[in-house]
C-alpha cells in the first residue's frame, strides 16, 4: 500500500489558484489517492477515473487545469501524474511505498515515474 500526499505549493500553481481551481485540486487529490490504493505509480487510468465516478466530459476544464499546471499529462489509457507532493518540476512524481513488515513508518522504497 502506498500513500499520496502533496505540498501546499501545489495550490499556488496558477491554474489552481482561487475558487475556479478548487474542483481541479479536488480531482488531483482524489485521483492521487486512487493511484496509491490501486498500486499504480503515479498513473490514473481511465478506468480509475470511472471508478471514482469522474465524468471526464463534465470535468474536462478541471482536467485541462491539471495538465496546464504541469501536474498531469495525457497518456495511453489515462493520465500520467508528473508532480506530487512538491511544486519543483525537476522532481518526478514518486509513489511512496512502505514495507509490509514493521519499519516503524520509515520509507522502504520510492518508485520514480519512468515516463516523465
TORPA-4810 file (N, C-alpha, C, O; in nm, 3 decimals):
<nodes>
NODE_1_0.086_-0.118_0.000_0.000_0.000_0.000_0.089_0.122_0.000_0.182_0.132_0.080_X
NODE_2_0.061_0.214_-0.087_0.134_0.340_-0.093_0.054_0.451_-0.028_-0.057_0.430_0.019_X
NODE_3_0.111_0.567_-0.027_0.040_0.685_0.021_0.053_0.794_-0.083_0.143_0.791_-0.166_X
NODE_4_-0.036_0.888_-0.078_-0.030_1.003_-0.167_-0.041_1.128_-0.082_-0.129_1.138_0.003_X
NODE_5_0.046_1.221_-0.104_0.047_1.345_-0.028_0.082_1.458_-0.123_0.124_1.434_-0.236_X
NODE_6_0.066_1.581_-0.079_0.101_1.695_-0.162_0.150_1.807_-0.072_0.120_1.810_0.047_X
NODE_7_0.224_1.895_-0.131_0.276_2.012_-0.061_0.184_2.129_-0.090_0.126_2.137_-0.198_X
NODE_8_0.169_2.220_0.005_0.077_2.332_-0.012_0.111_2.418_-0.133_0.024_2.490_-0.182_X
NODE_9_0.234_2.411_-0.184_0.270_2.491_-0.301_0.191_2.451_-0.425_0.177_2.531_-0.517_X
NODE_10_0.140_2.329_-0.428_0.058_2.285_-0.540_-0.060_2.381_-0.557_-0.098_2.414_-0.670_X
NODE_11_-0.118_2.426_-0.447_-0.233_2.516_-0.453_-0.197_2.653_-0.510_-0.286_2.729_-0.548_X
NODE_12_-0.070_2.685_-0.515_-0.027_2.815_-0.566_0.003_2.814_-0.715_0.032_2.918_-0.773_X
NODE_13_-0.002_2.697_-0.778_0.018_2.692_-0.923_-0.096_2.770_-0.988_-0.212_2.752_-0.953_X
NODE_14_-0.062_2.853_-1.082_-0.159_2.948_-1.140_-0.292_2.886_-1.180_-0.397_2.940_-1.144_X
NODE_15_-0.295_2.775_-1.252_-0.425_2.720_-1.292_-0.511_2.672_-1.175_-0.632_2.654_-1.191_X
NODE_16_-0.451_2.651_-1.058_-0.528_2.600_-0.944_-0.562_2.708_-0.842_-0.628_2.680_-0.742_X
NODE_17_-0.518_2.829_-0.867_-0.544_2.937_-0.771_-0.690_2.976_-0.769_-0.759_2.970_-0.871_X
NODE_18_-0.736_3.016_-0.653_-0.870_3.071_-0.638_-0.980_2.967_-0.648_-0.954_2.847_-0.665_X
NODE_19_-1.103_3.014_-0.638_-1.218_2.924_-0.637_-1.230_2.838_-0.762_-1.275_2.724_-0.753_X
NODE_20_-1.189_2.889_-0.878_-1.202_2.813_-1.002_-1.112_2.690_-1.003_-1.140_2.594_-1.077_X
NODE_21_-1.006_2.690_-0.924_-0.914_2.577_-0.922_-0.949_2.471_-0.820_-0.885_2.366_-0.816_X
NODE_22_-1.050_2.495_-0.736_-1.080_2.400_-0.629_-1.126_2.264_-0.679_-1.084_2.161_-0.624_X
NODE_23_-1.209_2.260_-0.780_-1.256_2.131_-0.831_-1.140_2.052_-0.891_-1.132_1.931_-0.874_X
NODE_24_-1.052_2.121_-0.963_-0.935_2.054_-1.021_-0.845_2.001_-0.910_-0.795_1.889_-0.919_X
NODE_25_-0.824_2.080_-0.808_-0.741_2.036_-0.696_-0.803_1.915_-0.628_-0.733_1.820_-0.592_X
NODE_26_-0.935_1.917_-0.609_-1.005_1.803_-0.551_-0.987_1.678_-0.634_-0.967_1.569_-0.580_X
NODE_27_-0.995_1.693_-0.766_-0.974_1.579_-0.855_-0.830_1.528_-0.843_-0.808_1.407_-0.842_X
NODE_28_-0.734_1.618_-0.834_-0.593_1.581_-0.817_-0.574_1.495_-0.692_-0.505_1.394_-0.696_X
NODE_29_-0.635_1.537_-0.583_-0.622_1.464_-0.456_-0.692_1.329_-0.464_-0.635_1.227_-0.425_X
NODE_30_-0.815_1.328_-0.513_-0.890_1.201_-0.522_-0.820_1.102_-0.614_-0.806_0.984_-0.579_X
NODE_31_-0.775_1.149_-0.730_-0.709_1.060_-0.825_-0.573_1.014_-0.770_-0.536_0.898_-0.789_X
NODE_32_-0.501_1.102_-0.705_-0.373_1.063_-0.645_-0.391_0.958_-0.538_-0.312_0.864_-0.529_X
NODE_33_-0.494_0.973_-0.458_-0.523_0.873_-0.356_-0.561_0.741_-0.420_-0.525_0.634_-0.371_X
NODE_34_-0.635_0.748_-0.531_-0.671_0.626_-0.603_-0.546_0.554_-0.652_-0.538_0.431_-0.642_X
NODE_35_-0.447_0.628_-0.706_-0.324_0.563_-0.755_-0.255_0.488_-0.643_-0.201_0.379_-0.664_X
NODE_36_-0.257_0.545_-0.526_-0.193_0.481_-0.412_-0.267_0.352_-0.375_-0.204_0.247_-0.358_X
NODE_37_-0.396_0.361_-0.364_-0.478_0.244_-0.327_-0.469_0.135_-0.433_-0.467_0.016_-0.400_X
NODE_38_-0.466_0.175_-0.560_-0.468_0.079_-0.670_-0.330_0.023_-0.701_-0.317_-0.063_-0.788_X
NODE_39_-0.225_0.070_-0.632_-0.091_0.018_-0.656_-0.030_0.070_-0.785_0.064_0.010_-0.837_X
NODE_40_-0.082_0.181_-0.835_-0.026_0.243_-0.955_0.094_0.328_-0.914_0.110_0.361_-0.797_X
NODE_41_0.177_0.364_-1.009_0.289_0.452_-0.980_0.264_0.584_-1.051_0.317_0.610_-1.158_X
NODE_42_0.182_0.667_-0.989_0.154_0.798_-1.045_0.085_0.793_-1.179_0.110_0.878_-1.264_X
NODE_43_-0.003_0.697_-1.200_-0.076_0.686_-1.325_-0.223_0.665_-1.294_-0.261_0.567_-1.229_X
NODE_44_-0.306_0.757_-1.340_-0.451_0.748_-1.320_-0.510_0.690_-1.447_-0.507_0.755_-1.552_X
NODE_45_-0.562_0.571_-1.439_-0.620_0.508_-1.557_-0.758_0.567_-1.585_-0.823_0.623_-1.497_X
NODE_46_-0.800_0.552_-1.711_-0.936_0.593_-1.746_-1.037_0.514_-1.664_-1.140_0.568_-1.623_X
NODE_47_-1.007_0.386_-1.639_-1.095_0.303_-1.557_-1.097_0.354_-1.412_-1.201_0.350_-1.345_X
NODE_48_-0.983_0.401_-1.366_-0.976_0.457_-1.231_-1.062_0.581_-1.217_-1.129_0.600_-1.116_X
NODE_49_-1.061_0.666_-1.320_-1.147_0.784_-1.318_-1.293_0.742_-1.316_-1.375_0.803_-1.247_X
NODE_50_-1.326_0.639_-1.393_-1.464_0.590_-1.393_-1.500_0.533_-1.256_-1.612_0.553_-1.208_X
NODE_51_-1.405_0.462_-1.193_-1.429_0.408_-1.059_-1.455_0.520_-0.958_-1.533_0.504_-0.865_X
NODE_52_-1.388_0.633_-0.978_-1.408_0.749_-0.892_-1.534_0.828_-0.929_-1.564_0.931_-0.870_X
NODE_53_-1.605_0.777_-1.029_-1.726_0.841_-1.080_-1.697_0.980_-1.137_-1.776_1.073_-1.120_X
NODE_54_-1.584_0.992_-1.203_-1.548_1.117_-1.268_-1.607_1.116_-1.407_-1.577_1.029_-1.488_X
NODE_55_-1.692_1.213_-1.435_-1.745_1.232_-1.570_-1.642_1.316_-1.644_-1.635_1.437_-1.626_X
NODE_56_-1.562_1.251_-1.728_-1.450_1.317_-1.794_-1.497_1.434_-1.880_-1.432_1.538_-1.884_X
NODE_57_-1.609_1.418_-1.949_-1.660_1.528_-2.031_-1.700_1.646_-1.945_-1.666_1.760_-1.978_X
NODE_58_-1.770_1.622_-1.836_-1.815_1.731_-1.749_-1.698_1.797_-1.676_-1.704_1.915_-1.642_X
NODE_59_-1.592_1.720_-1.652_-1.478_1.774_-1.577_-1.360_1.807_-1.668_-1.247_1.821_-1.621_X
NODE_60_-1.385_1.819_-1.798_-1.277_1.846_-1.893_-1.199_1.972_-1.858_-1.077_1.974_-1.871_X
NODE_61_-1.268_2.076_-1.813_-1.198_2.201_-1.777_-1.108_2.180_-1.657_-0.999_2.237_-1.650_X
NODE_62_-1.152_2.098_-1.562_-1.069_2.070_-1.443_-0.948_1.985_-1.482_-0.837_2.010_-1.434_X
NODE_63_-0.968_1.888_-1.568_-0.857_1.806_-1.615_-0.759_1.894_-1.692_-0.637_1.882_-1.676_X
NODE_64_-0.812_1.984_-1.776_-0.725_2.077_-1.850_-0.642_2.162_-1.755_-0.525_2.191_-1.782_X
NODE_65_-0.700_2.203_-1.644_-0.626_2.281_-1.544_-0.508_2.200_-1.487_-0.399_2.254_-1.469_X
NODE_66_-0.530_2.073_-1.461_-0.424_1.988_-1.408_-0.312_1.970_-1.511_-0.194_1.968_-1.476_X
NODE_67_-0.350_1.958_-1.637_-0.250_1.947_-1.744_-0.175_2.080_-1.758_-0.053_2.081_-1.767_X
NODE_68_-0.249_2.190_-1.759_-0.187_2.323_-1.772_-0.092_2.352_-1.655_0.011_2.417_-1.672_X
NODE_69_-0.127_2.305_-1.537_-0.044_2.327_-1.419_0.081_2.239_-1.419_0.170_2.255_-1.335_X
NODE_70_0.088_2.145_-1.514_0.202_2.055_-1.521_0.194_1.939_-1.424_0.294_1.874_-1.394_X
NODE_71_0.073_1.912_-1.374_0.055_1.802_-1.279_0.022_1.671_-1.350_0.063_1.564_-1.305_X
NODE_72_-0.051_1.679_-1.459_-0.090_1.561_-1.535_-0.049_1.576_-1.680_-0.033_1.687_-1.731_X
NODE_73_-0.032_1.460_-1.746_-0.008_1.456_-1.890_-0.088_1.339_-1.945_-0.082_1.228_-1.892_X
NODE_74_-0.162_1.364_-2.052_-0.241_1.256_-2.114_-0.147_1.150_-2.167_-0.046_1.182_-2.230_X
NODE_75_-0.179_1.026_-2.141_-0.101_0.912_-2.189_-0.201_0.804_-2.229_-0.319_0.813_-2.196_X
NODE_76_-0.154_0.705_-2.299_-0.242_0.598_-2.342_-0.308_0.531_-2.221_-0.240_0.479_-2.133_X
NODE_77_-0.440_0.534_-2.219_-0.514_0.467_-2.112_-0.536_0.548_-1.987_-0.590_0.496_-1.889_X
NODE_78_-0.496_0.676_-1.986_-0.519_0.758_-1.867_-0.432_0.881_-1.864_-0.402_0.941_-1.967_X
NODE_79_-0.390_0.918_-1.743_-0.310_1.037_-1.721_-0.190_1.005_-1.634_-0.204_0.945_-1.527_X
NODE_80_-0.073_1.044_-1.679_0.050_1.031_-1.601_0.054_1.149_-1.505_0.040_1.264_-1.547_X
NODE_81_0.075_1.123_-1.377_0.089_1.229_-1.278_0.237_1.268_-1.277_0.323_1.186_-1.247_X
NODE_82_0.264_1.393_-1.309_0.402_1.438_-1.326_0.464_1.492_-1.199_0.586_1.482_-1.180_X
NODE_83_0.383_1.549_-1.112_0.436_1.605_-0.988_0.342_1.569_-0.875_0.221_1.560_-0.894_X
NODE_84_0.398_1.549_-0.759_0.316_1.507_-0.646_0.324_1.602_-0.529_0.256_1.705_-0.530_X
NODE_85_0.404_1.571_-0.428_0.399_1.649_-0.305_0.490_1.771_-0.309_0.533_1.818_-0.204_X
NODE_86_0.518_1.821_-0.425_0.611_1.933_-0.438_0.573_2.011_-0.562_0.493_1.964_-0.643_X
NODE_87_0.628_2.129_-0.577_0.600_2.207_-0.697_0.723_2.219_-0.785_0.720_2.291_-0.885_X
NODE_88_0.830_2.150_-0.752_0.953_2.154_-0.830_0.938_2.066_-0.954_0.931_1.944_-0.941_X
NODE_89_0.933_2.126_-1.074_0.912_2.045_-1.194_1.029_1.951_-1.225_1.016_1.863_-1.310_X
NODE_90_1.142_1.969_-1.159_1.256_1.881_-1.182_1.249_1.753_-1.100_1.329_1.662_-1.121_X
NODE_91_1.154_1.744_-1.009_1.138_1.623_-0.928_1.022_1.542_-0.984_0.910_1.592_-0.991_X
NODE_92_1.046_1.417_-1.024_0.938_1.336_-1.081_0.839_1.294_-0.974_0.866_1.301_-0.854_X
NODE_93_0.725_1.251_-1.021_0.618_1.204_-0.933_0.657_1.072_-0.870_0.670_0.973_-0.942_X
NODE_94_0.676_1.066_-0.740_0.701_0.936_-0.677_0.572_0.880_-0.618_0.476_0.954_-0.594_X
NODE_95_0.570_0.753_-0.596_0.467_0.691_-0.515_0.541_0.628_-0.399_0.628_0.543_-0.418_X
NODE_96_0.508_0.669_-0.282_0.578_0.618_-0.166_0.522_0.481_-0.132_0.401_0.463_-0.121_X
NODE_97_0.611_0.386_-0.115_0.569_0.251_-0.076_0.634_0.217_0.056_0.754_0.238_0.075_X
NODE_98_0.556_0.164_0.143_0.605_0.125_0.275_0.607_-0.026_0.283_0.524_-0.094_0.222_X
NODE_99_0.700_-0.077_0.355_0.716_-0.221_0.370_0.594_-0.280_0.439_0.529_-0.215_0.520_X
NODE_100_0.565_-0.404_0.405_0.457_-0.477_0.472_0.498_-0.508_0.616_0.412_-0.522_0.704_X
NODE_101_0.628_-0.519_0.639_0.679_-0.551_0.773_0.683_-0.426_0.860_0.638_-0.319_0.820_X
NODE_102_0.738_-0.442_0.978_0.746_-0.331_1.072_0.871_-0.248_1.045_0.982_-0.285_1.083_X
NODE_103_0.851_-0.136_0.978_0.963_-0.045_0.953_0.954_0.078_1.041_1.030_0.173_1.025_X
NODE_104_0.860_0.076_1.134_0.842_0.192_1.219_0.797_0.315_1.141_0.824_0.428_1.182_X
NODE_105_0.728_0.293_1.029_0.680_0.404_0.949_0.786_0.462_0.857_0.761_0.562_0.790_X
NODE_106_0.905_0.401_0.852_1.011_0.452_0.765_0.985_0.410_0.621_0.932_0.302_0.594_X
NODE_107_1.022_0.497_0.530_1.009_0.471_0.389_1.096_0.352_0.349_1.212_0.345_0.387_X
NODE_108_1.039_0.260_0.273_1.114_0.142_0.230_1.160_0.158_0.085_1.274_0.124_0.053_X
NODE_109_1.074_0.208_-0.002_1.104_0.217_-0.145_1.040_0.342_-0.201_0.929_0.379_-0.161_X
NODE_110_1.106_0.408_-0.293_1.045_0.516_-0.371_1.054_0.476_-0.515_1.163_0.454_-0.567_X
NODE_111_0.939_0.466_-0.582_0.938_0.433_-0.723_0.925_0.563_-0.799_0.838_0.645_-0.769_X
NODE_112_1.010_0.584_-0.898_1.004_0.706_-0.979_0.934_0.676_-1.111_0.942_0.566_-1.165_X
NODE_113_0.867_0.776_-1.160_0.797_0.768_-1.286_0.898_0.747_-1.398_0.994_0.823_-1.409_X
NODE_114_0.878_0.647_-1.479_0.976_0.618_-1.585_0.948_0.695_-1.712_1.033_0.700_-1.801_X
NODE_115_0.829_0.757_-1.723_0.793_0.828_-1.847_0.809_0.979_-1.838_0.800_1.048_-1.939_X
NODE_116_0.832_1.031_-1.721_0.831_1.178_-1.703_0.945_1.243_-1.775_0.959_1.366_-1.771_X
</nodes>
